[in-house]
Structure formats: C-alpha cells, structure tokens
Amino acid sequence: MTASDWVGTILTVIIFILMFGMYFWALRPKNKEKLESHRDMALRDDDINSEKNDG
C-alpha cells in the first residue's frame, strides 16, 4: 500500500469514530433538552438579521 492509501484509510477510520461519537452524544436522552433548545436556531437568526436591516 502506498502512503496515500494509508492516509485515506486512517482518515476514514478517524471520521467514522468521530461520527459514531457525535451520534452517540446527540442521541443520549440526557442531552435532549440542550439540543431541543437549538432546533429553531436558523429561524431565530433570520428574525434577528431582518430586524437589524429594517431599522
């Protein structure tokens, strides 16, 4: 295997581990309130930006 094969393999494994960790963190019942408080964040940002542009 060449160096680029090893880099690709290692990068794939690292990304898989990070994604698994994030899924595990996001789906834990303990974190539900924290994540639910951010579910309409995109809509709140649009409201704030439109108020700044109107005034």
Buried (B, 14 or more C-beta within 10 A) or exposed (E): EEEEEEEEEEEEEEEEEEEEEEEEEEEEEEEEEEEEEEEEEEEEEEEEEEEEEEE
